[in-house]
Amino acid sequence: MFSRYIASGTMPDTTRDTLAGQKMYDLAKVLYPLCRSITGDGVRQTLHMLQEVIPLQIHEVPSGTSIFDWTIPKEWNIREAWIKDPKGQKIVDFKNNNLHVLNYSIPFKGVLRLAELKSHLYTLPDKPDLIPYRTSYYQEQWGFCMSHNQMEALAEGLYEVYVDSSLSEGSLTYGELLITGETQNEFLFSTHICHPSLANDNLSGITVLTYLASILQKQKNQYSYRFLFIPGTIGSICWLALNESKLSTIKGGLVASLLGDRAPFHFKKSRQGNSIMDQVVSYVLEESGHPFEILDFIPYGYDERQFCSP
C-alpha cells in the first residue's frame, strides 16, 4: 500500500520496494528484544533507536500528572525474573522471552507450592503451545506467562520465584514528529509502542510509520503531518490532554497497527463514518488491486477510540 510513495529517482520500483521493506524488517529485528510497556526504559530505548531514522522529539510526562480524569502512573522497569522448579532448574526466565512476565509485575521473592504458584500463572488453553501476553498496569500484582502445555506438566513441590522489578516515580515517555507542509492543516498518524516482543502487534506499526515519516520528510507536502509514537490508550489521552490547542488544525488521522500479517487490509472508519480520511482511504483501497475490508467504527480497538471521542 505504501509502495506508491517510494517513487523517486531512476531505481526500478521492485528494487526500491525491496530496500524499503528490508529496512523495516531490520529495524523490527533490532527493536524486537526490548521490553516495552506503557512506561519505562524499554520505551526510551525504542524511541532513541527511531531517532536514528527520523528526528523524533521525545517527551517525558511526570508520574502523577492529571490528564483529563486519568493520572500518569508510576514508571515500571524490570531487570530479572524467573521461576525455579523443585530441582532448582529455571523453567521460566524473563531473559529468554520477556513475554514470560506479567507486564507491570511488582517485585516479588518467595517459595511457593504449585497450587499457589498456579494462581499467578497465565496460559492460553485454546492455544496450548503459545506464551500469552498479559498486563496489569493499574492493579498491583505479579505473575508469569507460559504455554499451557508447560504449566500442565509442572510437578508437585516447592517453586522458587523471583521478580526484580520497580514501580517508582518517573514519567510516561512518547515520541512526536511534525512534518510541516504548505498549510497548517494536518493529518495525524499514530502507533502504540507499549507492546514488548510482538512483531505484528505492534512492531509492524512502528516500523511502517517510521519509514513513512522518512519518506514524507524528503518531499514537498501540501498538508502537515504529525506522527505520534505513544503507549496505547493512556498515551493518546495524555497527548490530547496536553495539546487541546492543536486539535482545530487536525483534519483526520490514522492509527497504524497489525500491519505485518498476510490478511487483507482492514480499515476501520472514524466515528463520523464520512470524514476526509474515510473517503481517501476507501478510494485508495478500492484502486489498490489488493484485497481489503472496510469496517464501521466501534469503541473496541486501539487509540482510534480516544482520537474519535467526543
Residue frames relative to the residue before (quaternion, step in Angstrom):
aa qw qx qy qz dx dy dz
M 1.0000 0.0000 0.0000 0.0000 0.00 0.00 0.00
F 0.7359 0.4015 -0.2332 0.4929 3.57 1.05 -0.73
S 0.4667 0.7084 -0.4461 0.2850 3.59 1.20 -0.19
R 0.6048 0.5819 -0.3675 0.4008 3.60 1.07 -0.60
Y 0.6501 0.5191 -0.3168 0.4556 3.59 1.22 -0.45
I 0.6530 0.4801 -0.3169 0.4926 3.59 1.24 -0.33
A 0.3999 0.7335 -0.4343 0.3368 3.53 0.63 1.14
S 0.4272 0.6606 -0.5115 0.3456 3.55 0.35 1.26
G 0.7556 0.3494 -0.2658 0.4862 3.56 -1.16 0.50
T 0.6047 -0.5885 0.4150 0.3403 3.56 -1.28 -0.34
M 0.4124 0.7160 -0.4717 0.3079 3.58 1.27 0.08
P 0.5333 -0.6280 0.4474 0.3479 3.62 -0.92 0.79
D 0.6254 -0.5772 0.3751 0.3675 3.58 -1.09 0.78
T 0.6743 0.5097 -0.3145 0.4319 3.59 0.84 -0.92
T 0.6417 0.5150 -0.3242 0.4669 3.60 1.07 -0.74
R 0.6464 0.5145 -0.3205 0.4634 3.58 0.94 -0.88
D 0.6773 0.5012 -0.2978 0.4488 3.55 0.86 -0.96
T 0.6414 0.5212 -0.3261 0.4590 3.58 1.00 -0.80
L 0.6649 0.4992 -0.3080 0.4624 3.60 0.94 -0.87
A 0.6550 0.5018 -0.3152 0.4689 3.60 0.92 -0.87
G 0.6605 0.5075 -0.3063 0.4609 3.57 0.94 -0.87
Q 0.6489 0.5188 -0.3211 0.4547 3.59 0.98 -0.83
K 0.6285 0.5316 -0.3364 0.4575 3.59 1.02 -0.76
M 0.6550 0.5038 -0.3144 0.4673 3.57 0.99 -0.80
Y 0.6357 0.5156 -0.3227 0.4753 3.58 1.00 -0.81
D 0.6588 0.5166 -0.3128 0.4486 3.58 0.93 -0.91
L 0.6502 0.5073 -0.3162 0.4690 3.58 0.99 -0.84
A 0.6513 0.5149 -0.3179 0.4578 3.59 0.92 -0.87
K 0.6372 0.5431 -0.3266 0.4386 3.57 1.01 -0.81
V 0.6653 0.4910 -0.2975 0.4773 3.59 1.02 -0.79
L 0.7103 0.4723 -0.2585 0.4534 3.58 0.98 -0.86
Y 0.5271 0.7013 -0.3881 0.2823 3.57 1.14 -0.66
P 0.7274 0.4578 -0.2932 0.4188 3.69 0.73 -0.86
L 0.5679 0.6359 -0.3939 0.3436 3.63 1.14 -0.45
C 0.3619 -0.7293 0.5420 0.2082 3.56 -0.97 0.89
R 0.0560 -0.8176 0.5727 -0.0189 3.54 -0.17 1.33
S 0.0028 0.7586 -0.6512 -0.0201 3.52 -1.31 0.40
I 0.7082 -0.4155 0.2938 0.4894 3.63 -1.13 -0.33
T 0.7599 0.1116 -0.1127 0.6305 3.58 1.31 -0.21
G 0.5856 0.6582 -0.3919 0.2651 3.54 -1.31 -0.12
D 0.7219 -0.4814 0.3121 0.3869 3.49 -1.38 0.24
G 0.5800 0.5843 -0.3870 0.4153 3.61 1.10 -0.51
V 0.6270 0.5155 -0.3251 0.4852 3.57 1.11 -0.72
R 0.6586 0.5097 -0.3155 0.4549 3.58 0.90 -0.90
Q 0.6432 0.5171 -0.3270 0.4604 3.59 0.91 -0.86
T 0.6400 0.5301 -0.3218 0.4536 3.57 0.96 -0.86
L 0.6971 0.4727 -0.2805 0.4605 3.59 0.81 -0.98
H 0.6261 0.5239 -0.3445 0.4635 3.61 1.03 -0.70
M 0.6369 0.5076 -0.3320 0.4758 3.60 1.05 -0.66
L 0.6363 0.5131 -0.3319 0.4709 3.60 1.03 -0.71
Q 0.5971 0.5773 -0.3588 0.4260 3.59 1.12 -0.60
E 0.5861 0.5672 -0.3757 0.4399 3.59 1.19 -0.33
V 0.7059 0.4108 -0.2451 0.5225 3.58 1.28 -0.34
I 0.8002 0.0484 0.0116 0.5977 3.59 0.92 -0.91
P 0.5139 -0.6785 0.4323 0.2977 3.63 -1.07 0.68
L 0.0350 -0.8293 0.5573 -0.0223 3.57 0.45 1.20
Q 0.2724 -0.6852 0.6417 0.2110 3.53 -1.23 0.59
I 0.2211 -0.7910 0.5608 0.1046 3.57 -0.75 1.06
H 0.1596 -0.7953 0.5831 0.0447 3.55 -0.81 1.10
E 0.1487 -0.7581 0.6298 0.0806 3.55 -1.16 0.73
V 0.0879 -0.7933 0.6023 0.0129 3.60 -0.68 1.13
P 0.4243 -0.7670 0.4127 0.2479 3.62 -0.36 1.23
S 0.5939 -0.5431 0.4654 0.3683 3.55 -1.24 0.59
G 0.7607 0.3551 -0.2726 0.4701 3.55 -1.03 0.81
T 0.4956 0.6538 -0.4337 0.3728 3.61 1.25 -0.19
S 0.3651 -0.7236 0.5446 0.2158 3.57 -0.92 0.94
I 0.0055 0.7761 -0.6297 0.0324 3.58 -0.86 0.99
F 0.7541 -0.1906 0.0343 0.6276 3.52 0.03 1.42
D 0.7589 -0.3338 0.2192 0.5143 3.65 -0.70 -0.91
W 0.5377 0.5553 -0.4280 0.4683 3.59 1.20 0.60
T 0.2329 -0.7448 0.6064 0.1525 3.55 -1.34 0.21
I 0.4875 -0.6383 0.5021 0.3206 3.59 -0.97 0.83
P 0.3564 -0.7729 0.4818 0.2085 3.63 -0.62 1.09
K 0.6682 -0.4309 0.3965 0.4589 3.50 -1.34 -0.11
E 0.4963 -0.6568 0.4826 0.2989 3.55 -1.19 0.57
W 0.2153 -0.7867 0.5713 0.0921 3.55 -0.99 0.94
N 0.0655 0.7602 -0.6451 0.0400 3.53 -1.06 0.87
I 0.1213 -0.7922 0.5959 0.0518 3.55 -1.14 0.64
R 0.2331 -0.7941 0.5530 0.0961 3.54 -1.03 0.87
E 0.8051 -0.0591 0.1049 0.5808 3.56 0.95 -0.88
A 0.1416 0.7732 -0.6135 0.0759 3.58 -1.16 0.59
W 0.1632 0.7929 -0.5725 0.1297 3.57 -0.94 0.89
I 0.2381 -0.7084 0.6386 0.1836 3.51 -1.43 0.21
K 0.1459 -0.7679 0.6182 0.0836 3.58 -1.00 0.90
D 0.4251 -0.7134 0.5017 0.2422 3.56 -0.96 0.91
P 0.7384 -0.4193 0.2674 0.4555 3.64 -1.20 0.08
K 0.6671 0.4815 -0.3041 0.4802 3.61 1.20 -0.38
G 0.5585 -0.6307 0.3758 0.3860 3.59 1.29 0.00
Q 0.5199 0.6318 -0.4140 0.3988 3.59 1.28 0.24
K 0.4422 -0.6724 0.5204 0.2855 3.59 -0.97 0.83
I 0.1343 -0.8085 0.5705 0.0526 3.56 -0.66 1.10
V 0.7497 0.1358 -0.1045 0.6392 3.56 1.33 -0.32
D 0.0483 0.8047 -0.5874 0.0718 3.57 -0.84 0.97
F 0.4817 -0.6887 0.4784 0.2545 3.56 -0.72 1.15
K 0.6387 0.5504 -0.3326 0.4226 3.59 1.04 -0.74
N 0.6554 0.5012 -0.3174 0.4676 3.59 1.15 -0.47
N 0.7803 -0.0931 0.0823 0.6129 3.56 1.08 -0.71
N 0.3376 -0.7886 0.4730 0.2009 3.59 -0.45 1.16
L 0.5174 0.6113 -0.4299 0.4170 3.60 1.26 -0.03
H 0.5238 0.6632 -0.4043 0.3497 3.59 1.21 -0.34
V 0.7222 0.4107 -0.2423 0.5010 3.60 1.14 -0.54
L 0.4978 -0.6054 0.5333 0.3183 3.55 -1.05 0.82
N 0.4133 -0.7393 0.4730 0.2427 3.58 -0.48 1.21
Y 0.7964 0.1883 -0.2284 0.5274 3.55 -0.84 1.16
S 0.2660 0.7723 -0.5263 0.2362 3.60 1.17 0.55
I 0.4033 -0.6904 0.5455 0.2510 3.54 -1.01 0.82
P 0.6402 -0.5222 0.3737 0.4217 3.64 -1.18 0.35
F 0.0945 0.7856 -0.6078 0.0665 3.57 -1.12 0.68
K 0.0484 0.7603 -0.6474 0.0234 3.52 -1.20 0.67
G 0.3720 0.7369 -0.5030 0.2560 3.58 -0.73 0.99
V 0.3842 -0.6731 0.5767 0.2585 3.53 -1.39 0.04
L 0.0475 -0.8306 0.5527 -0.0485 3.57 -0.68 1.15
R 0.4599 -0.6175 0.5519 0.3204 3.51 -1.25 0.50
L 0.6915 -0.5182 0.3067 0.3992 3.56 -1.18 0.58
A 0.6521 0.5271 -0.3321 0.4320 3.61 0.85 -0.87
E 0.6745 0.4734 -0.2952 0.4837 3.59 0.98 -0.83
L 0.6218 0.5410 -0.3393 0.4534 3.58 1.00 -0.78
K 0.6534 0.5450 -0.3239 0.4137 3.59 0.90 -0.90
S 0.6038 0.5615 -0.3637 0.4334 3.60 1.14 -0.50
H 0.7086 0.3955 -0.2464 0.5299 3.59 1.31 -0.22
L 0.5898 0.5740 -0.3638 0.4362 3.60 1.26 0.22
Y 0.1591 -0.7790 0.6029 0.0662 3.55 -1.11 0.81
T 0.0326 0.7947 -0.6028 0.0632 3.55 -0.88 1.01
L 0.3551 -0.6823 0.5834 0.2608 3.55 -1.38 0.00
P 0.2587 -0.8091 0.5038 0.1569 3.61 0.01 1.22
D 0.6859 0.4764 -0.2935 0.4652 3.61 1.06 -0.67
K 0.7387 0.2151 -0.1691 0.6160 3.59 1.32 -0.19
P 0.0886 -0.9035 0.4153 0.0585 3.55 0.74 1.15
D 0.6687 0.4922 -0.3206 0.4557 3.64 1.18 -0.23
L 0.6529 0.5495 -0.2970 0.4286 3.60 1.25 -0.24
I 0.3833 -0.6705 0.5836 0.2509 3.54 -1.28 0.56
P 0.3265 -0.7631 0.5133 0.2180 3.64 -0.61 0.99
Y 0.3489 -0.6757 0.5991 0.2506 3.53 -1.37 0.26
R 0.0639 0.8043 -0.5832 0.0947 3.57 -0.59 1.19
T 0.1408 -0.7855 0.5997 0.0594 3.56 -1.17 0.68
S 0.0609 -0.7582 0.6452 0.0713 3.54 -1.34 0.34
Y 0.0417 -0.8659 0.4984 0.0063 3.54 0.70 1.16
Y 0.8350 0.2502 -0.0718 0.4848 3.57 0.79 -1.01
Q 0.6859 0.3452 -0.2952 0.5686 3.57 1.26 0.44
E 0.3480 -0.7811 0.4807 0.1941 3.58 -0.45 1.20
Q 0.3137 0.7012 -0.5886 0.2519 3.55 -0.65 1.20
W 0.3022 -0.7216 0.5772 0.2342 3.57 -1.28 0.07
G 0.1201 0.8029 -0.5776 0.0850 3.54 -1.20 0.48
F 0.2677 -0.7372 0.5982 0.1646 3.53 -1.37 0.22
C 0.2523 -0.7396 0.6061 0.1485 3.53 -1.26 0.54
M 0.0998 0.7779 -0.6149 0.0824 3.56 -1.02 0.82
S 0.6366 -0.4915 0.3979 0.4413 3.55 -1.26 0.10
H 0.5718 -0.6008 0.4301 0.3564 3.57 -1.11 0.64
N 0.6169 0.5515 -0.3444 0.4435 3.57 1.05 -0.71
Q 0.6465 0.5113 -0.3254 0.4634 3.57 1.00 -0.80
M 0.6599 0.5070 -0.3204 0.4526 3.59 0.90 -0.86
E 0.6578 0.5243 -0.3127 0.4412 3.58 0.95 -0.86
A 0.6880 0.4877 -0.2753 0.4616 3.59 1.16 -0.58
L 0.4729 0.6898 -0.4440 0.3216 3.62 1.23 -0.13
A 0.3547 -0.7467 0.5327 0.1811 3.55 -0.96 0.97
E 0.5969 -0.5445 0.4379 0.3943 3.57 -1.22 0.41
G 0.4498 0.6728 -0.5071 0.2965 3.55 -1.16 0.62
L 0.6116 -0.5454 0.4296 0.3794 3.55 -1.34 -0.22
Y 0.1425 -0.7939 0.5901 0.0352 3.55 -0.93 1.01
E 0.2968 -0.7433 0.5763 0.1653 3.54 -0.93 0.97
V 0.0967 -0.8084 0.5806 -0.0062 3.58 -0.81 1.08
Y 0.0226 0.7952 -0.6040 0.0474 3.56 -0.99 0.90
V 0.0237 0.7641 -0.6431 0.0444 3.56 -0.90 1.05
D 0.0851 -0.7968 0.5982 0.0072 3.57 -0.44 1.23
S 0.2759 0.7506 -0.5402 0.2619 3.55 0.11 1.35
S 0.2088 -0.7719 0.5827 0.1452 3.57 -1.29 0.06
L 0.1054 -0.7246 0.6771 0.0733 3.52 -1.24 0.72
S 0.1986 0.8016 -0.5274 0.1995 3.56 -0.29 1.22
E 0.6620 -0.4732 0.3862 0.4344 3.53 -1.31 0.23
G 0.1992 0.7704 -0.5779 0.1812 3.56 -0.75 1.04
S 0.5050 -0.6361 0.4637 0.3539 3.58 -0.65 -1.06
L 0.4122 -0.6144 0.5986 0.3071 3.48 -1.43 0.13
T 0.1874 -0.8089 0.5549 0.0513 3.57 -0.80 1.07
Y 0.1210 0.7844 -0.6059 0.0547 3.58 -0.99 0.80
G 0.3665 -0.7327 0.5376 0.1993 3.55 -1.27 0.47
E 0.0536 -0.8015 0.5954 -0.0159 3.55 -1.09 0.77
L 0.0131 0.7765 -0.6297 0.0211 3.55 -1.09 0.79
L 0.1143 -0.7731 0.6220 0.0490 3.56 -0.84 1.03
I 0.1358 -0.7653 0.6269 0.0540 3.55 -0.75 1.12
T 0.2675 -0.8169 0.4953 0.1258 3.56 -0.30 1.28
G 0.1896 -0.7847 0.5839 0.0859 3.55 -0.93 0.97
E 0.7504 -0.3767 0.2834 0.4632 3.57 -1.27 -0.38
T 0.7587 0.2474 -0.1562 0.5821 3.58 1.25 -0.37
Q 0.5486 -0.6162 0.4516 0.3397 3.56 -1.20 0.50
N 0.5115 0.6292 -0.4330 0.3937 3.59 1.19 -0.35
E 0.0439 -0.8429 0.5348 -0.0391 3.54 -0.74 1.03
F 0.2690 -0.7029 0.6311 0.1876 3.47 -1.42 0.36
L 0.2988 -0.7821 0.5340 0.1182 3.53 -0.99 0.94
F 0.1020 -0.7649 0.6345 0.0441 3.55 -0.97 0.94
S 0.0293 -0.8231 0.5648 -0.0511 3.56 -0.74 1.07
T 0.0374 0.7716 -0.6350 0.0016 3.55 -1.19 0.60
H 0.4116 -0.7156 0.4985 0.2646 3.59 -1.02 0.67
I 0.2364 -0.7995 0.5487 0.0624 3.53 -1.05 0.92
C 0.5010 0.7112 -0.3874 0.3052 3.59 1.26 0.15
H 0.6155 0.5698 -0.3660 0.4031 3.62 1.16 -0.28
P 0.4237 -0.7064 0.5019 0.2637 3.59 -0.95 0.83
S 0.8648 -0.1412 0.0639 0.4777 3.62 -0.97 -0.73
L 0.3512 0.6800 -0.5472 0.3389 3.53 0.38 1.35
A 0.3251 -0.8041 0.4658 0.1754 3.57 -0.31 1.25
N 0.7338 0.3975 -0.2381 0.4969 3.58 0.83 -0.96
D 0.7900 0.1698 -0.0599 0.5861 3.56 1.02 -0.84
N 0.6336 -0.5303 -0.5626 -0.0276 1.59 -0.17 2.43
L 0.1701 0.7801 -0.5771 0.1715 3.61 0.87 0.87
S 0.5819 0.5797 -0.3822 0.4233 3.60 1.09 -0.56
G 0.6731 0.4868 -0.2975 0.4706 3.59 0.94 -0.85
I 0.6368 0.5377 -0.3225 0.4488 3.57 0.99 -0.86
T 0.7231 0.4492 -0.2675 0.4514 3.58 0.77 -1.00
V 0.6447 0.5194 -0.3342 0.4504 3.60 0.96 -0.80
L 0.6954 0.4594 -0.2934 0.4682 3.61 0.85 -0.87
T 0.5926 0.5628 -0.3723 0.4399 3.60 1.06 -0.64
Y 0.7535 0.3863 -0.2277 0.4808 3.58 0.80 -0.94
L 0.5530 0.5508 -0.4031 0.4778 3.60 1.20 -0.30
A 0.6420 0.5088 -0.3153 0.4791 3.58 1.00 -0.84
S 0.6337 0.5390 -0.3290 0.4469 3.57 0.99 -0.82
I 0.6579 0.5009 -0.3026 0.4740 3.58 1.02 -0.81
L 0.6837 0.4948 -0.2970 0.4466 3.59 0.84 -0.96
Q 0.5975 0.5814 -0.3547 0.4233 3.58 1.13 -0.61
K 0.7237 0.4733 -0.2315 0.4458 3.55 1.09 -0.75
Q 0.7269 0.3825 -0.2425 0.5162 3.59 1.23 0.01
K 0.5442 -0.5929 0.4800 0.3492 3.53 -1.31 0.30
N 0.0962 -0.8268 0.5542 0.0010 3.57 -0.73 1.09
Q 0.4651 -0.6608 0.5105 0.2939 3.56 -1.04 0.75
Y 0.7695 0.2915 -0.1517 0.5476 3.55 0.90 -0.98
S 0.4451 -0.6222 0.5557 0.3255 3.53 -1.34 0.22
Y 0.1779 -0.7833 0.5903 0.0803 3.56 -1.17 0.67
R 0.1441 -0.7857 0.5999 0.0458 3.54 -0.84 1.06
F 0.1384 -0.7887 0.5973 0.0451 3.57 -0.83 1.05
L 0.0788 -0.7903 0.6076 0.0100 3.55 -0.90 1.02
F 0.1006 -0.7473 0.6560 0.0344 3.53 -0.99 0.99
I 0.1366 0.8463 -0.4734 0.2026 3.54 0.10 1.37
P 0.5269 -0.5798 0.4861 0.3872 3.60 -1.18 0.37
G 0.5977 -0.6238 0.3741 0.3373 3.56 -1.01 0.84
T 0.8465 0.1555 -0.1770 0.4773 3.54 -1.18 0.82
I 0.7816 0.3124 -0.2080 0.4982 3.60 0.33 -1.13
G 0.6001 0.5690 -0.3641 0.4284 3.61 1.15 -0.50
S 0.6857 0.4561 -0.2905 0.4873 3.58 0.91 -0.86
I 0.6090 0.5293 -0.3519 0.4744 3.60 1.06 -0.70
C 0.6448 0.5227 -0.3143 0.4607 3.58 0.98 -0.87
W 0.6835 0.4826 -0.3040 0.4556 3.59 0.80 -0.97
L 0.6525 0.5143 -0.3184 0.4565 3.60 0.93 -0.86
A 0.6659 0.5147 -0.3088 0.4430 3.59 0.92 -0.88
L 0.7385 0.4195 -0.2242 0.4779 3.58 1.04 -0.79
N 0.7799 0.3364 -0.1520 0.5055 3.60 1.22 -0.32
E 0.1639 0.8239 -0.5273 0.1279 3.59 1.04 0.71
S 0.6331 0.5590 -0.3363 0.4166 3.59 1.05 -0.67
K 0.6776 0.5018 -0.2880 0.4539 3.60 1.21 -0.44
L 0.5215 0.7039 -0.3943 0.2774 3.57 1.21 -0.41
S 0.6138 0.5941 -0.3577 0.3774 3.60 1.05 -0.66
T 0.6992 0.4626 -0.2802 0.4677 3.60 1.12 -0.51
I 0.5826 0.5840 -0.3790 0.4194 3.61 1.25 -0.19
K 0.2004 -0.8252 0.5248 0.0581 3.56 -0.57 1.21
G 0.7881 -0.1617 0.1011 0.5853 3.57 1.25 -0.13
G 0.0451 -0.8179 0.5728 0.0302 3.53 -1.24 0.02
L 0.2613 -0.7324 0.6057 0.1686 3.50 -1.40 0.11
V 0.2227 -0.7148 0.6455 0.1510 3.53 -1.16 0.74
A 0.2084 -0.8114 0.5407 0.0766 3.57 -0.59 1.18
S 0.2507 0.7546 -0.5759 0.1898 3.57 -0.67 1.08
L 0.8382 0.2007 -0.1461 0.4855 3.55 -1.32 0.44
L 0.3183 0.7890 -0.4638 0.2470 3.57 0.93 0.94
G 0.6622 0.5905 -0.2836 0.3639 3.59 1.22 -0.19
D 0.6057 0.5669 -0.3796 0.4095 3.59 1.18 0.00
R 0.6187 -0.5896 0.3944 0.3377 3.57 -1.32 0.05
A 0.4306 0.7032 -0.4640 0.3238 3.58 1.25 0.12
P 0.6292 -0.5093 0.4019 0.4280 3.62 -1.21 0.28
F 0.6098 -0.5141 0.4349 0.4180 3.57 -1.27 0.32
H 0.1001 -0.7669 0.6306 0.0650 3.55 -1.09 0.80
F 0.0570 -0.7893 0.6114 -0.0002 3.55 -0.87 1.00
K 0.1709 -0.7706 0.6069 0.0933 3.56 -0.76 1.08
K 0.4391 -0.7198 0.4787 0.2446 3.56 -0.74 1.10
S 0.5888 -0.5382 0.4626 0.3869 3.53 -1.33 0.24
R 0.6861 -0.4647 0.3487 0.4379 3.56 -1.29 0.15
Q 0.6180 0.5392 -0.3377 0.4618 3.59 1.13 -0.66
G 0.3120 -0.7828 0.4759 0.2519 3.53 0.99 -0.91
N 0.7917 0.2272 -0.1245 0.5532 3.60 1.22 -0.31
S 0.2606 0.7861 -0.5186 0.2129 3.58 1.10 0.66
I 0.6961 -0.4321 0.3495 0.4545 3.57 -1.31 0.13
M 0.6752 0.4928 -0.2996 0.4599 3.58 0.90 -0.91
D 0.6006 0.5514 -0.3570 0.4558 3.59 1.03 -0.72
Q 0.6941 0.4828 -0.2733 0.4587 3.57 0.89 -0.96
V 0.6740 0.5068 -0.3004 0.4457 3.58 0.90 -0.93
V 0.6957 0.4680 -0.2905 0.4611 3.59 0.79 -0.99
S 0.6212 0.5359 -0.3483 0.4535 3.59 0.98 -0.75
Y 0.6611 0.5027 -0.3050 0.4661 3.57 0.96 -0.88
V 0.6572 0.5139 -0.3147 0.4527 3.59 0.91 -0.93
L 0.6620 0.5002 -0.3109 0.4636 3.60 0.91 -0.87
E 0.6573 0.5179 -0.3123 0.4497 3.58 0.93 -0.86
E 0.7294 0.4156 -0.2292 0.4927 3.58 1.06 -0.73
S 0.5409 0.6898 -0.3769 0.2993 3.59 1.22 -0.34
G 0.3809 -0.7173 0.4988 0.3026 3.57 1.04 -0.68
H 0.6076 0.5313 -0.3504 0.4752 3.59 1.31 0.06
P 0.5429 -0.5960 0.4608 0.3711 3.62 -1.12 0.50
F 0.0587 0.8018 -0.5898 0.0754 3.58 -1.03 0.77
E 0.1508 -0.7490 0.6327 0.1260 3.51 -1.37 0.21
I 0.2054 -0.7680 0.5972 0.1067 3.57 -0.96 0.90
L 0.1627 -0.8133 0.5579 0.0279 3.55 -0.73 1.16
D 0.4654 -0.6406 0.5251 0.3120 3.56 -1.15 0.56
F 0.6172 -0.5710 0.3995 0.3653 3.57 -1.22 0.50
I 0.0709 0.7295 -0.6800 0.0182 3.52 -1.18 0.78
P 0.5919 -0.6059 0.3834 0.3682 3.64 -1.05 0.62
Y 0.6114 0.5545 -0.3681 0.4281 3.60 1.07 -0.62
G 0.5187 0.6332 -0.4619 0.3416 3.57 -0.93 0.86
Y 0.7054 -0.4254 0.3452 0.4498 3.54 -0.98 -0.88
D 0.8381 -0.2564 0.1341 0.4625 3.59 -1.10 -0.57
E 0.4330 0.6777 -0.4845 0.3443 3.60 1.21 0.05
R 0.6142 0.5521 -0.3692 0.4263 3.63 1.07 -0.56
Q 0.6604 0.4695 -0.3158 0.4936 3.61 1.08 -0.62
F 0.6964 0.4736 -0.2898 0.4548 3.61 0.82 -0.93
C 0.7146 0.4067 -0.2539 0.5093 3.61 1.17 -0.49
S 0.4413 0.7129 -0.4565 0.2978 3.60 1.21 0.10
P 0.6201 -0.5515 0.3907 0.3983 3.61 -1.16 0.51
